[in-house]
């Protein structure tokens, strides 16, 4: 290596803080690139086991995926043609999913004929892009959410959970190791049963964020390296009372509860897609026949119960089904089963609302001409290559996608003559037709496709999980479990509509429907259905800020805070505790299966020899040092400065997350959440660094210019965020205010990309911390990191194949 024999300046050294930052940058970029690549149909064909891999002669097709447009982290280079298309995701699948009881017994046909075909055809359907629609799509929101979560699992799986705590703030001060006290404490924990020691010696204050975080770290350490997992299974078999578990389990439970509440709050309240997600959930919830499900689950014989549930959910009712049953025909069953009926009905309700908006634009006086409308419609069914070429031209020429469509249509239209009002209508018209097409494609693939891969896949899963379902039926009151789940969904939907803090509890006030089969509580009869509607006054005052609804005797509805979601989860936690207790007590064999799985999964996070790995990246530390050392000294110095900035960014995120955790814990209590102690408690995001990483991915998504000629926007642009709150019925809603200032539509506390500052506590949501541009790091090391992941994966598989007895002995030790 270039740096092997010569000393390097301090600026080029890879300190623990820089190692931590480097590992974070590369896994962040790689994980999102792998998820984003699944929009191409050929990606799944080169995924690797358990899917059927195409011959290497055809693998060049896997390199056709275009690069991401993210500005904070450039994508990892497209994989070599002889390697899997997603090494991180495949490693997670191999290490965790494929070992799950039940899923490990599923037939190869499930992966290679059902799931692989579904994913390939989903990619081939070319669902709409956020860039074309002028707003962040739900698909983008969910993809970035999965990426933000999976990258943490990836760092744990590849780097491991070090026996020693790595403190980023300490490392940034120049300390390469923890202090002696923490080291000695860890050594004491490793001598005996960590589960017993923590209950006797450790005390945690549930209202102190430092104690809760320390408790969570101790919990994870004892879970991975101690005997806490076995103790939890044994205690769960004895009681369903959380207070009878050790204090360490209780503090970890509190940490998990707050983080789940934080995720729900962000997804439902802070995300622009929240209202649509809740609308969809409520529509599905209304169509599920809970009564029939409960009645079927009450059947005493397990085989009869399973057969009854399969018939209820998967039986198709059509003429061909009847003739096949009689014996007159032998063709495939046509029509749709209950699951497909629910999916198609919900999507059809959306389509009807979207079609009404399309008709309104087409009939609008002084609107777009018929030729212009036809040009937009004609562009949609064009090939993927033509769509990508139009987007690239739009970006390079600083023109909107509408301008490119009109200029390339036959006959062409001059984009310069297009007014801003007409341009806005054209973007809306394109977005509406793309949304309709998306729902049509999903309906065709999931509900009307022949052969029916969705139904066959569910039957394969039922067959694989048959022993577990039988054991569950004998151990648990499944009918009561369904009742508990229904009650939780009811309360979640009710809470999402607002909290009445005057009368207490979630608001039960319902708005009038808009004449469709859409859920109640979203659109008021006094609200316009046009694309230019104002944000509902239900959660706004004259300045765009959220406020209590002026009284009509029913009190005021406010958007729920994280504390409200914590209270919701706390009210329903007893039902999940009861379920786990029944499984552990009445189904010891089944509990044993999952205990063995837990031990196998946790073993993936163990670092065998902590002395052989430096702090910062765990098992990957020596490999990343070698990777970094191969760069020229000047390049290392340049990247070192970038890594310092990213380490500062991560420390800022960690500090902000701890502060938000403190605010939530101060509101800790039972029942309904109290008045927020924070002035903007409803706006404030919950704890979790991943929320900021998720938001950063959304904020850097490229969006078509808002005018015929103008610069490309990003997801953090106020106009993009506001358009995201327009529902499929055309009503702009959402219980988070627009936050407009004057006529500039400027969001409060807008943070520039390179600015490392937390949004003001009194006005921001606390997660928009500007992420520094790390594309230069990914460009320098991304491809090498890809090769490194492949190498680590191969070594791991070879070690498991060649040393299984030794691995078992290590687990015992």
C-alpha positions in Angstrom: 0.0 0.0 0.0 1.1 3.5 -0.6 1.1 4.5 3.0 2.7 1.4 4.4 6.2 2.7 5.0 5.9 6.5 5.1 4.5 8.7 7.8 1.4 10.6 6.9 0.3 14.0 8.2 -2.4 14.1 10.9 -4.9 15.4 8.4 -4.6 12.1 6.4 -4.9 9.8 9.4 -8.0 7.7 9.9 -9.0 8.3 13.5 -11.8 6.4 15.2 -14.2 9.2 14.6 -13.3 9.3 11.0 -13.6 5.5 10.7 -17.1 5.8 12.2 -18.0 8.5 9.7 -16.5 6.6 6.8 -18.4 3.4 7.6 -21.6 5.4 8.0 -21.2 7.3 4.7 -20.5 4.1 2.6 -23.3 2.0 4.1 -25.8 4.9 3.8 -25.0 5.4 0.1 -24.8 1.7 -0.7 -28.0 0.7 1.1 -30.1 3.3 -0.7 -28.5 2.6 -4.1 -29.5 -1.1 -3.7 -33.1 -0.3 -2.8 -33.4 2.2 -5.5 -32.1 -0.2 -8.1 -35.1 -2.5 -7.6 -37.1 -0.2 -9.8 -35.4 -2.0 -12.7 -36.8 -5.4 -13.5 -33.4 -7.1 -14.1 -32.1 -6.3 -10.6 -33.9 -9.2 -9.0 -32.5 -11.7 -11.5 -29.0 -11.0 -10.3 -29.8 -10.8 -6.6 -28.5 -14.2 -5.7 -29.7 -16.9 -3.4 -32.6 -17.7 -2.8 -33.7 -16.3 -6.2 -32.9 -17.9 -9.5 -29.9 -16.2 -10.9 -29.6 -15.7 -14.7 -26.5 -17.0 -16.6 -23.5 -14.7 -16.4 -23.7 -14.0 -20.2 -26.9 -12.0 -19.6 -25.6 -10.0 -16.6 -24.7 -7.0 -18.5 -28.3 -6.0 -18.4 -27.9 -5.5 -14.6 -25.7 -2.5 -15.3 -28.3 -0.5 -17.0 -29.6 1.1 -13.8 -29.0 4.9 -13.9 -27.2 6.6 -11.1 -29.1 8.3 -8.3 -29.5 12.0 -8.3 -28.9 12.4 -4.6 -26.7 15.4 -3.8 -25.7 14.3 -0.3 -24.3 10.9 -1.2 -23.5 9.8 -4.7 -24.6 6.2 -5.6 -22.3 3.2 -5.4 -21.1 2.2 -8.8 -23.3 -0.4 -10.6 -22.1 -3.9 -9.5 -19.7 -6.0 -11.5 -21.6 -8.4 -13.8 -20.4 -11.5 -11.9 -21.6 -10.5 -8.5 -25.0 -10.0 -6.8 -26.9 -6.8 -7.4 -27.5 -6.0 -3.7 -24.8 -7.4 -1.4 -26.0 -5.6 1.7 -29.7 -6.5 1.3 -28.8 -10.1 0.3 -26.6 -10.4 3.4 -29.4 -9.2 5.6 -31.8 -11.6 4.0 -29.4 -14.5 4.4 -28.4 -13.8 8.0 -31.8 -12.9 9.4 -34.8 -13.5 7.2 -33.9 -16.9 5.8 -33.3 -18.3 9.3 -36.7 -17.4 10.6 -38.8 -20.4 11.7 -41.3 -21.1 9.0 -39.7 -18.9 6.3 -36.6 -21.1 6.3 -38.9 -24.0 5.3 -40.7 -22.3 2.4 -40.4 -24.0 -1.0 -37.9 -22.7 -3.6 -40.8 -22.0 -5.9 -41.9 -19.3 -3.5 -38.7 -17.3 -4.1 -38.0 -18.3 -7.7 -41.4 -18.5 -9.3 -43.7 -16.3 -7.1 -41.7 -13.5 -5.4 -39.1 -13.2 -8.1 -41.7 -12.9 -10.8 -43.7 -10.3 -8.9 -40.7 -8.1 -8.2 -39.5 -8.4 -11.8 -42.9 -7.4 -13.1 -43.2 -4.6 -10.6 -39.9 -3.2 -12.0 -41.1 -3.7 -15.5 -44.3 -1.8 -14.8 -42.2 1.4 -14.4 -44.2 3.0 -11.7 -44.1 6.8 -11.7 -41.1 8.9 -10.5 -41.2 11.7 -8.1 -39.4 13.9 -10.6 -42.2 13.7 -13.1 -45.0 14.2 -10.7 -43.6 17.4 -9.1 -43.9 15.9 -5.6 -42.5 13.2 -3.4 -44.3 10.0 -4.1 -45.3 7.4 -1.5 -43.0 4.9 -3.1 -40.1 7.3 -2.6 -41.1 7.9 1.0 -41.3 4.2 1.9 -38.1 3.4 0.0 -36.1 6.0 1.8 -37.6 4.9 5.1 -36.5 1.3 4.6 -33.1 2.5 3.5 -32.7 4.6 6.7 -33.6 1.6 8.9 -31.7 -1.1 6.9 -28.4 0.8 6.9 -28.3 0.5 10.7 -28.9 -3.2 10.5 -26.2 -3.4 7.8 -23.6 -1.7 10.0 -24.4 -4.0 12.8 -24.3 -7.1 10.6 -21.0 -6.2 9.0 -19.3 -4.3 11.8 -20.8 -6.0 14.8 -21.7 -4.7 18.2 -18.4 -4.0 19.9 -17.9 -5.3 23.4 -16.6 -1.8 24.2 -18.8 1.2 23.9 -17.8 3.6 21.1 -18.5 7.2 22.1 -18.4 9.5 19.0 -18.2 12.6 21.1 -15.2 11.2 23.0 -13.6 10.0 19.8 -13.9 13.4 18.2 -11.9 14.9 21.1 -9.0 12.6 20.2 -9.5 9.7 22.5 -9.2 6.4 20.6 -10.5 4.2 23.4 -13.1 4.6 26.2 -12.0 5.5 29.6 -10.7 2.8 32.0 -13.8 2.7 34.1 -16.1 1.7 31.2 -13.6 -0.9 30.1 -13.4 -2.5 33.6 -17.2 -2.5 33.8 -17.4 -4.4 30.6 -14.9 -7.0 31.7 -16.9 -7.6 34.9 -20.1 -8.1 32.8 -18.4 -10.7 30.7 -17.3 -12.9 33.6 -20.7 -14.1 34.6 -24.4 -14.0 33.8 -24.9 -10.5 32.6 -28.7 -10.8 33.1 -28.3 -11.5 36.9 -25.7 -8.8 37.4 -27.7 -6.0 35.8 -30.8 -6.6 38.0 -28.7 -6.5 41.2 -26.4 -3.6 40.5 -27.8 -1.3 37.8 -30.5 1.3 38.5 -32.1 3.4 35.8 -34.2 6.5 36.0 -37.0 6.2 33.3 -37.3 10.0 33.1 -33.7 10.6 32.5 -32.6 10.4 28.8 -29.0 9.6 29.7 -30.2 6.7 31.9 -32.6 5.4 29.2 -29.8 5.5 26.6 -27.3 3.9 28.9 -29.9 1.3 29.7 -30.6 0.5 26.1 -26.8 0.1 25.4 -26.5 -2.2 28.4 -29.5 -4.1 27.2 -28.1 -4.6 23.8 -24.7 -5.6 25.2 -26.2 -8.2 27.6 -28.5 -9.5 24.9 -25.7 -10.1 22.5 -22.9 -11.2 24.9 -24.8 -12.3 28.0 -27.7 -14.5 29.0 -30.4 -11.9 28.9 -32.3 -13.5 26.0 -32.8 -16.8 27.8 -33.8 -15.0 30.9 -36.4 -12.9 29.0 -37.9 -16.1 27.5 -38.1 -17.7 30.9 -39.6 -14.7 32.6 -42.2 -14.2 29.7 -43.4 -17.8 30.3 -44.0 -16.9 34.0 -45.8 -13.6 33.7 -47.2 -11.0 31.3 -46.5 -8.2 33.7 -43.7 -6.0 32.5 -43.0 -4.8 36.1 -42.0 -8.4 37.0 -39.1 -8.3 34.5 -35.7 -6.8 35.5 -35.2 -3.1 35.5 -32.9 -3.4 32.4 -35.7 -5.0 30.4 -38.1 -2.3 31.6 -35.9 0.6 30.5 -35.2 -1.1 27.1 -38.9 -1.5 26.7 -39.4 2.2 27.4 -36.8 3.1 24.8 -38.4 0.8 22.2 -41.8 2.2 22.9 -40.7 5.8 22.5 -38.9 5.0 19.2 -41.9 3.2 17.8 -44.1 6.1 18.7 -41.5 8.4 17.1 -41.7 6.5 13.9 -45.5 6.5 13.8 -45.6 10.2 14.5 -43.1 11.0 11.8 -44.8 8.7 9.2 -48.4 9.8 10.0 -48.0 13.4 11.2 -44.8 14.9 9.9 -44.7 13.1 6.5 -46.6 14.6 3.6 -47.8 11.1 2.8 -49.3 10.6 6.3 -52.9 11.6 5.4 -52.9 9.3 2.4 -51.4 6.4 4.4 -54.1 6.8 7.1 -56.8 7.1 4.4 -55.6 3.8 2.9 -55.4 2.1 6.3 -58.9 3.2 7.1 -60.3 2.0 3.8 -58.7 -1.4 4.2 -59.8 -1.5 7.9 -63.4 -1.0 6.8 -63.3 -3.9 4.3 -61.7 -6.5 6.5 -64.4 -8.9 7.8 -63.2 -9.1 11.4 -66.3 -10.9 12.5 -65.8 -13.8 10.1 -62.1 -14.0 10.9 -62.8 -14.2 14.6 -65.5 -16.8 14.1 -63.1 -19.0 12.0 -60.3 -18.7 14.5 -62.5 -20.0 17.2 -62.8 -23.4 15.6 -61.2 -25.9 17.9 -59.5 -28.2 15.4 -56.3 -26.5 14.1 -56.5 -28.2 10.6 -60.1 -27.1 10.2 -59.3 -23.6 11.3 -56.4 -23.2 8.9 -58.5 -24.6 6.0 -61.3 -22.2 6.9 -59.0 -19.2 7.0 -57.4 -20.1 3.6 -60.8 -20.5 2.1 -62.0 -17.2 3.5 -59.1 -15.2 2.3 -58.0 -17.0 -0.9 -61.1 -18.6 -2.4 -62.1 -16.9 -5.7 -65.7 -16.5 -6.6 -66.3 -16.5 -10.4 -68.1 -18.6 -13.0 -64.8 -20.3 -13.9 -64.4 -21.3 -10.2 -67.8 -22.9 -10.1 -67.3 -24.8 -13.4 -63.9 -26.0 -12.2 -65.4 -27.2 -9.0 -68.2 -29.0 -10.8 -65.6 -30.5 -13.2 -66.8 -29.0 -16.4 -63.6 -27.0 -16.9 -60.0 -27.4 -15.7 -58.6 -23.9 -16.3 -57.2 -21.5 -13.7 -59.6 -19.9 -11.3 -60.5 -16.4 -12.5 -61.9 -13.5 -10.6 -60.5 -12.3 -7.3 -60.3 -13.6 -3.8 -61.1 -11.6 -0.6 -57.5 -10.2 -0.3 -57.5 -9.1 -3.9 -61.0 -7.7 -3.7 -59.8 -5.4 -0.8 -56.7 -4.3 -2.7 -58.6 -3.6 -5.9 -61.4 -1.8 -4.2 -59.1 0.5 -2.3 -57.1 1.3 -5.4 -60.4 1.8 -7.4 -61.6 4.3 -4.8 -58.4 6.3 -5.3 -58.7 6.0 -9.1 -62.3 7.4 -9.0 -61.1 10.5 -7.0 -58.2 11.0 -9.4 -60.4 10.6 -12.5 -62.7 13.3 -11.2 -59.8 15.7 -10.9 -58.7 14.8 -14.4 -62.1 15.6 -15.8 -62.2 18.9 -14.0 -58.9 20.0 -15.6 -60.1 18.8 -19.0 -63.3 20.9 -18.7 -61.6 24.0 -17.2 -62.3 27.1 -19.2 -59.1 28.9 -20.4 -57.2 25.8 -19.5 -54.9 23.6 -21.6 -55.8 22.9 -25.2 -56.8 19.4 -26.3 -53.6 19.1 -28.2 -51.6 19.8 -25.1 -53.6 17.4 -23.0 -53.1 14.7 -25.7 -49.4 15.4 -25.8 -49.2 14.7 -22.0 -51.2 11.5 -22.3 -49.2 10.3 -25.3 -45.9 10.7 -23.3 -46.9 8.4 -20.5 -46.9 5.0 -22.4 -43.5 5.7 -24.0 -40.6 3.4 -23.2 -38.4 3.7 -20.1 -35.5 4.8 -22.2 -37.5 7.7 -23.6 -38.7 8.7 -20.1 -35.2 8.7 -18.8 -33.9 10.7 -21.7 -36.6 13.3 -21.1 -35.6 13.6 -17.5 -31.9 13.9 -18.3 -32.6 16.6 -20.8 -34.9 18.4 -18.3 -32.0 18.5 -15.8 -29.3 19.5 -18.2 -31.3 22.3 -19.8 -33.0 23.5 -16.6 -36.5 23.0 -18.2 -39.5 21.3 -16.6 -40.5 17.9 -17.7 -43.7 19.5 -19.2 -41.6 21.8 -21.3 -39.6 18.8 -22.6 -42.8 16.8 -23.3 -44.3 19.7 -25.3 -41.1 20.4 -27.2 -40.8 16.7 -28.3 -44.4 16.1 -29.0 -45.8 16.0 -32.5 -46.6 18.7 -33.3 -44.3 20.5 -30.9 -45.4 23.3 -28.6 -43.3 26.3 -27.6 -42.7 26.1 -23.9 -42.0 29.8 -23.8 -45.6 30.6 -24.6 -46.8 28.5 -21.7 -48.0 30.6 -18.7 -47.1 29.6 -15.2 -50.8 28.9 -14.5 -51.1 26.6 -17.5 -47.8 25.0 -16.6 -49.1 24.2 -13.1 -52.2 22.6 -14.6 -50.0 20.6 -17.0 -47.9 19.2 -14.1 -51.1 18.4 -12.2 -52.6 16.6 -15.2 -49.4 14.6 -15.7 -49.2 13.6 -12.0 -52.9 12.6 -12.0 -52.5 10.3 -15.0 -49.3 8.8 -13.6 -51.1 8.1 -10.3 -54.0 6.5 -12.2 -51.6 4.4 -14.2 -49.7 3.3 -11.1 -52.9 2.0 -9.5 -54.0 0.2 -12.7 -50.6 -1.5 -13.0 -50.8 -2.6 -9.3 -54.3 -3.9 -9.8 -53.3 -5.9 -12.9 -50.3 -7.4 -11.2 -51.7 -8.2 -7.8 -55.3 -8.9 -8.6 -55.8 -9.9 -12.2 -52.5 -11.5 -13.3 -52.5 -15.0 -14.6 -51.0 -17.1 -13.3 -51.9 -15.7 -9.9 -48.5 -15.4 -8.2 -49.8 -13.5 -5.1 -52.3 -16.2 -4.2 -49.8 -19.0 -4.8 -47.2 -17.2 -2.7 -49.6 -17.0 0.2 -50.5 -20.6 -0.1 -46.7 -21.5 0.0 -46.3 -19.4 3.1 -49.3 -21.1 4.8 -47.8 -24.5 4.0 -44.4 -23.6 5.4 -45.9 -22.0 8.6 -48.3 -24.8 9.2 -46.5 -26.1 12.3 -46.2 -22.7 13.8 -49.9 -21.8 13.0 -51.0 -25.1 14.7 -48.8 -24.3 17.8 -50.2 -20.8 17.9 -53.7 -22.1 17.7 -53.1 -24.3 20.7 -51.2 -21.7 22.7 -53.0 -18.4 22.1 -56.5 -17.1 21.8 -56.2 -16.0 18.2 -59.7 -14.6 18.2 -58.9 -12.3 21.1 -55.6 -11.3 19.4 -57.6 -10.2 16.3 -59.9 -8.2 18.6 -56.9 -6.5 20.2 -55.4 -5.7 16.8 -58.7 -4.2 15.6 -59.0 -2.1 18.7 -55.5 -0.7 18.2 -56.1 0.2 14.6 -59.3 1.9 15.6 -57.5 4.0 18.2 -54.6 4.7 15.8 -57.0 6.0 13.1 -58.9 8.1 15.7 -55.7 9.6 17.1 -54.4 10.5 13.6 -57.4 12.8 13.1 -56.4 15.0 16.0 -56.5 15.3 19.8 -59.1 17.2 21.7 -57.1 18.6 24.6 -60.1 20.6 25.9 -62.3 17.6 26.5 -59.4 15.1 26.7 -58.4 12.2 24.4 -58.5 11.8 20.7 -61.0 13.9 18.8 -64.2 12.1 17.9 -65.4 14.9 15.7 -65.9 13.6 12.1 -66.1 15.7 9.0 -68.7 15.2 6.3 -67.7 12.9 3.4 -67.2 14.3 0.0 -69.8 12.1 -1.6 -67.4 9.2 -2.3 -66.5 6.0 -0.5 -63.4 7.7 1.0 -62.9 7.6 4.8 -64.6 10.1 7.0 -62.6 12.7 8.9 -60.4 13.9 6.0 -62.4 16.2 3.8 -65.0 18.8 5.0 -68.0 19.6 3.0 -66.9 23.2 3.0 -63.5 22.5 1.6 -62.9 22.8 -2.1 -61.7 19.8 -4.1 -59.6 21.9 -6.5 -55.9 21.7 -6.8 -55.5 25.2 -5.3 -57.3 24.7 -2.1 -56.0 26.1 1.2 -54.8 23.9 4.0 -57.8 23.0 6.2 -58.3 25.5 9.0 -58.8 22.7 11.3 -55.1 22.8 12.2 -54.0 26.3 11.1 -54.3 29.9 12.1 -53.9 32.9 9.9 -50.1 32.5 9.8 -50.1 28.9 8.7 -49.3 27.7 12.2 -51.2 24.9 13.8 -53.7 25.8 16.5 -56.7 24.6 18.3 -59.9 24.6 16.4 -62.2 27.4 17.4 -64.9 26.1 19.6 -68.4 25.0 18.6 -68.9 23.3 21.9 -66.8 20.3 21.0 -63.5 21.6 22.1 -60.4 22.0 19.9 -58.6 19.4 17.8 -54.8 19.5 17.8 -52.4 17.3 15.9 -51.1 14.5 18.1 -47.5 14.7 19.5 -45.1 11.9 20.0 -46.2 11.8 23.6 -49.8 11.0 22.3 -48.5 8.1 20.3 -46.5 6.9 23.3 -49.7 7.0 25.3 -51.5 5.0 22.6 -48.8 2.3 22.6 -48.8 2.2 26.4 -52.6 1.7 26.5 -52.3 -1.3 24.1 -49.0 -2.8 25.3 -50.7 -5.2 27.7 -52.3 -7.1 24.7 -48.9 -7.7 23.1 -47.4 -8.7 26.5 -50.3 -11.2 27.0 -49.7 -12.6 23.5 -46.0 -13.2 24.2 -46.8 -14.7 27.6 -49.3 -17.2 26.1 -46.8 -18.2 23.4 -43.9 -18.7 25.9 -46.1 -20.5 28.5 -48.4 -22.7 26.3 -46.2 -23.3 23.3 -42.7 -24.1 24.7 -41.7 -26.0 21.5 -42.6 -23.0 19.3 -40.9 -20.6 21.8 -37.8 -22.8 21.6 -37.7 -22.4 17.8 -37.7 -18.6 18.1 -35.2 -18.7 21.0 -32.8 -20.6 18.8 -33.4 -18.2 16.0 -32.7 -15.2 18.3 -29.4 -16.7 19.4 -28.4 -17.3 15.8 -29.4 -13.7 14.8 -27.6 -12.1 17.8 -24.5 -14.1 17.1 -24.1 -12.1 13.8 -23.5 -8.9 15.9 -20.8 -10.4 18.1 -17.2 -9.2 17.7 -15.0 -12.1 18.5 -11.8 -10.4 19.5 -12.3 -6.7 20.5 -8.5 -6.3 20.9 -8.1 -7.0 17.2 -10.6 -4.3 16.1 -10.3 -0.6 16.7 -13.2 1.5 17.7 -15.3 3.2 15.0 -16.3 0.4 12.6 -16.0 -2.9 14.6 -15.1 -5.8 12.5 -14.7 -3.6 9.5 -12.1 -1.3 11.1 -8.9 -3.0 9.7 -10.5 -3.5 6.3 -11.6 0.2 6.1 -8.1 1.3 7.3 -6.6 -0.7 4.5 -9.0 0.6 2.0 -8.4 4.2 3.0 -4.6 3.7 3.1 -4.5 2.7 -0.5 -5.4 6.3 -1.5 -2.8 8.9 -2.2 -1.8 11.0 0.8 -3.3 14.1 -0.7 -6.6 12.4 -1.3 -6.6 11.0 2.2 -6.1 14.5 3.6 -9.0 15.8 1.5 -11.3 13.0 2.5 -10.2 13.4 6.2 -11.6 16.9 6.2 -14.9 15.7 4.8 -15.0 12.8 7.3 -14.5 15.3 10.2 -17.5 17.3 8.9 -19.6 14.2 8.7 -18.5 13.1 12.2 -19.6 16.5 13.4 -22.9 16.1 11.6 -23.5 12.7 13.3 -22.6 14.1 16.7 -25.1 16.9 16.1 -27.8 14.4 15.2 -27.1 12.3 18.3 -27.3 15.4 20.5 -30.5 16.5 18.9 -32.0 13.0 19.3 -31.1 13.0 22.9 -32.7 16.4 23.4 -35.9 15.2 21.8 -35.9 12.1 23.9 -35.6 14.2 27.0 -38.7 16.2 26.0 -40.7 13.1 25.4 -39.6 11.5 28.7 -40.7 14.7 30.5 -44.2 14.0 29.2 -44.1 10.4 30.4 -47.3 9.2 32.0 -50.2 6.9 31.6 -53.4 7.5 29.6 -53.7 10.5 27.3 -50.6 12.6 26.9 -50.6 15.8 28.8 -50.1 19.3 27.3 -46.7 19.3 25.6 -44.0 20.8 27.7 -42.3 22.0 24.6 -43.9 25.0 22.9 -44.1 23.2 19.6 -44.5 19.7 21.0 -46.9 18.7 18.2 -44.3 19.7 15.6 -41.3 18.2 17.3 -40.1 14.9 16.0 -39.3 12.1 18.3 -35.9 10.6 19.0 -34.0 8.6 16.4 -31.0 9.6 14.3 -32.5 7.6 11.4 -35.3 10.1 11.1 -32.8 12.8 10.1 -31.1 10.4 7.7 -34.5 9.5 6.2 -35.5 13.1 5.9 -32.1 13.9 4.2 -32.8 11.3 1.5 -36.2 12.9 0.9 -34.9 16.4 0.9 -32.3 15.6 -1.8 -34.7 13.9 -4.2 -34.7 15.8 -7.5 -38.0 17.3 -8.6 -38.9 18.9 -11.9 -38.8 22.7 -12.0 -41.9 24.5 -11.0 -41.8 26.8 -14.1 -41.2 26.0 -17.8 -37.6 27.3 -17.4 -36.0 27.1 -14.0 -33.7 25.2 -11.8 -34.4 21.7 -10.7 -36.1 21.5 -7.3 -35.4 19.1 -4.4 -37.7 17.5 -1.9 -37.0 20.2 0.7 -38.5 22.9 -1.6 -41.6 24.3 0.1 -43.7 24.0 -3.1 -42.8 20.3 -3.3 -43.7 19.7 0.4 -47.0 21.5 0.0 -48.0 19.6 -3.1 -47.3 16.4 -1.2 -50.2 17.3 1.1 -52.7 17.4 -1.7 -54.7 14.1 -1.4 -56.0 12.0 -4.3 -59.3 13.8 -4.0 -57.6 17.2 -4.5 -58.0 18.5 -1.0 -54.9 19.9 0.6 -54.8 18.4 4.1 -52.5 17.4 6.8 -52.2 18.4 10.4 -48.9 20.0 9.9 -49.2 23.6 8.8 -47.7 25.1 5.8 -45.6 27.5 7.7 -45.7 30.1 5.0 -44.1 33.5 5.4 -45.4 36.2 3.1 -45.6 35.2 -0.6 -42.3 33.3 -0.6 -43.8 30.1 0.8 -40.6 29.8 2.9 -40.7 27.0 5.5 -39.5 28.0 9.0 -35.9 27.3 9.9 -34.9 26.3 6.4 -31.4 24.8 6.7 -28.9 24.9 3.9 -27.2 21.7 2.8 -23.8 22.5 4.3 -25.1 24.1 7.5 -24.6 22.1 10.7 -27.3 23.5 12.9 -30.4 22.0 14.5 -33.7 23.7 13.8 -34.8 26.1 16.4 -36.6 24.3 19.2 -39.4 26.7 19.2 -40.3 26.4 15.5 -38.6 23.5 13.8 -39.3 19.8 13.9 -35.8 19.1 15.2 -34.7 16.7 12.4 -33.7 19.0 9.6 -30.0 19.1 10.2 -28.2 19.9 7.0 -26.2 16.9 5.8 -22.8 17.8 4.3 -22.1 16.6 0.8 -20.2 13.4 0.9 -20.3 12.5 -2.8 -16.5 12.9 -3.0 -16.0 10.2 -0.4 -18.4 7.8 -2.2 -16.7 8.5 -5.6 -13.3 7.7 -4.1 -14.2 4.6 -2.2 -17.6 3.5 -3.2 -16.6 0.9 -5.8 -13.9 -0.5 -3.5 -16.4 -0.7 -0.7 -18.6 -2.7 -3.0 -15.8 -5.2 -3.7 -15.1 -5.3 0.1 -18.7 -6.2 0.8 -18.6 -9.1 -1.7 -15.3 -10.3 -0.2 -16.6 -10.2 3.4 -19.8 -12.0 2.3 -17.8 -14.8 0.7 -15.5 -15.2 3.7 -18.5 -15.3 6.0 -20.2 -18.0 3.9 -17.0 -20.0 3.6 -16.4 -19.9 7.4 -20.0 -21.1 8.1 -19.7 -24.0 5.7 -16.2 -25.1 6.8 -16.4 -24.5 10.6 -20.0 -25.2 11.8 -18.9 -27.2 14.9 -16.5 -24.4 16.0 -19.3 -21.8 15.5 -21.6 -23.8 17.8 -18.8 -24.0 20.4 -18.3 -20.2 20.3 -22.0 -19.7 20.9 -21.8 -21.9 24.0 -18.7 -19.9 25.2 
